[in-house]
Structures are given as C-alpha cells and as structure tokens.
Amino acid sequence: MTHPRLEPSLSGPRIVPVLVLDEPDTAVALAEALVAGGLTTLEVTLRTPAALACAEAIAARVPGALVGLGTLIRPEQFAQARDAGARFVVSPGLTDRLAEAAKTAGLPYLPGIATVAEALIAMEHGFRELKFFPAMLNGGAPALRGMAPLMPEIRFCPTGGLKAEHVKEILSLPNVFALGGTWLTPADAVKERRWSEIERLAREAAALAQG
C-alpha cells in the first residue's frame, strides 16, 4: 500500500515550527508571524484542550500555511485532525492501532521512532517518512547518519531538543527531508505577543536552512 507523503508538499525552508497553543486568535497571529518569516509548514501539538480549534483557525485564516497536527496518541485523533483541516499528522510513537487509523485518515503521517528496530516496524506498516524523536537524546546527527545506509528508502524529520545551531548539519544529511523544533516560538515571546521577534527567529532559521 502506498501512503501519502509530506515531502512533496513542502516548499521553501525545510523547518517545521512545533507549536503549543492555547487560544485560536493567538494561534493565528503566531502563524502569521512564522509565515511572514518564511516558515510555512507548522505542526500544532495536541497538548492543550484548544489545540484542534487552534489548528482549524490557522488552516482557515492564514493563507500559505501548511498545518499539521502532532502528538497524536489515540486512533480517534486522526479523524479529528483531518476534520480540523490538518494536512499531515505526527505521533511520538507507533502502534498497530495508530497505523490503521493513519491509513484510514488518508493523510501524510510521520510516526515517531527512536531506534532502528522501531524504524523497521514502521517500514513493515508501509511508512517511509518517519519522525526521529527525541532527536538529540537519541544521538542527533550521528545517529541519523548511521541509519542512512541501513534504510536508504527512509526519510526522516527529526525533532526534540534541536536548536538553530543544529540546522545546517541535520539538513545536510541525505536521509533528512525536514526538521522540527520549538526554539522558534519562545513561551515568553508568545505570551507577550512579540510577533516581530517570532518573525525574526523564523527568518534567521529560514536563512540557515537555505544556506
């Protein structure tokens, strides 16, 4: 079975801000700042009660944003994400039930893996785009570099502990198609609605990715 893939939908810098959001209007303003800074692929995490509403608001009100939902840990969340307008979905790990829900939802899906064994299980389910998580705790760039010759058909989006200083090395790896991170949206900047600062961080990250 061929599953939808995220990579062909990406345009511009291959950096995915990972967002924890509490309120739709704030979510829209934050997304607008990130898009203005050149980062258009956004992952809204299902870590707050308002996450689905925030993702739906961004999808409806921020032109140019490619919105995904992350931290999916229950099968029913896949249909909820699709109905909220998500264009891709991400989970921190993979189970048989999550794999089946992803196939039913029909969205590009990045299941999380931390080891070669977990990556092989994801491959058996037919997934070729995986989230390497938590990336820095599990070896970062050297670990991904080591996996490349073992599973040349697998493409990774590492997240977890990544910072601006990791961008160039991670994106230079042949088996990495994007990376995700929370450093682009500092909690104090979001709380104080310092959107110009968020836009600046996005522009700096975009420049690193394109350089």
JODARA-V508346 format. One record per backbone hydrogen bond with DSSP energy under -1.0 kcal/mol. NH is the residue of the N-H (numbers start at 1). CO is the residue of the C=O. Records with the same first field share a line. If there is no record, write none. Layout:
NH->CO, CO
This chain:
9->6
10->7
16->179
18->181
19->43
27->23
28->24
29->25
30->26
31->27
32->28
33->29
34->30
35->31
36->32
37->33
38->35
39->34
42->66
43->17
44->68
45->19
46->70
47->45
51->48
54->50
55->51
56->52
57->53
58->54
59->55
60->56
61->57
62->58
65->62
66->40
68->42
69->88
70->44
72->90
77->74
78->75
80->76
81->77
82->78
83->79
84->80
85->82
86->81
87->67
89->108
90->69
91->110
99->95
100->96
101->97
102->98
103->99
104->100
105->101
106->102
110->89
113->131
119->115
120->116
121->117
122->118
123->119
124->120
125->121
126->123
127->122
130->155
131->111
133->113
135->159
136->160
138->134
139->136
140->135
143->139
144->140
145->141
146->142
147->143
148->144
151->147
154->151
155->128
156->175
157->130
159->132
166->163
167->164
170->166
171->167
173->170
176->173
177->156
178->156
179->14
180->158
181->16
185->182
190->186
191->187
192->188
193->190
194->189
195->193
198->194
199->195
200->196
201->197
202->198
203->199
204->200
205->201
206->202
207->203
208->204
209->205
210->206
211->207
